[in-house]
Amino acid sequence: MQDAGVAAGVNLFIPGPQSTDAEALAGLREKQGLGQQELARAVGISPAYLAMIEAGERQPDDAIRRALARVLQVPGWEALP
């Protein structure tokens, strides 16, 4: 089974104005009924930093990427460049 990001044709966490990564992340978070504060707390980052990631203003490091994959239950995200 493909993960949601790959199925949607998303190059996860590549910053830039054309990136749909932020939309994919926010969509997955919302689909699971999580607020920004709740997801940020579960991942170990501030809600402000999560908002920047979702806005495409910041790219998470590998540890945060793995934590997001774990919390959002999206296999394969942590392996993407």
N, C-alpha and C positions, 0 to 999 in steps of 0.2 A: 504494500500500500504506500502511495506517495504521501509525503507530508504536505501540508497546506501551502507552504511557501513554494515548494518545487512544483506542485500541481498548478499553482497560479502563475508560474513562470517568473517568480520573483528571485532576484539575486539578493539574498538576505544580507543586510547590514553593509551595503556599499553606499556611502554617503553621497548626496548630491540632489539637486532639485528634481531630476527625472526619476529618482529612486522611488519604488513602491514598497520598499522594505518597511517604512514607518506605517504605512497603511496596513500591511500584512500583520505587523506586530500588534497594532491597535485593534485590528479586527479579531485576531485570535484572542486577545485579552478580553475584549467585549463579548465574544462568543462564549467564553468560559465564565462570564458573569463576574469578572474581576475588575475592580477599579484600579486606577493608577497607584494609589497609595498601597492597596493590598498587594499588587504584583511587585511593586518596588520593595516593600518590606520582605516579601518571600524571597526575592532575588538578592537582597542585601545592598540595595542602592537607594538613593533619595528619590522621592517622587519627582523632584525637579529634574534630576538626571534622566529618569525614565521618560519624562515629557520631552526632553531634548532628543532622546533616541527616537521616540515616536514621531517627532517633527522632522527627523532627518538631519538634525543639527550636530549630532554626535554619533560616533560609531563605537559600539561596545567592544571592550577587549575580550579575549578568549574566555576568561573566567566568567564574565557576565553573560556572554553568548551561551556558554554551557548551562549556566543557571537558568536563563530564560528558556532554553530547550527543555530542561528538566521540569521546571514549574509549569510550562505550557504544554508539556507532553508532546513535543514535536521532535521525533527522531531525525537525526541527520543535520540539524542546524549547526551543532557544535563542530561538525566536520567541514563546513563550507568555508572557503577563504574569505 
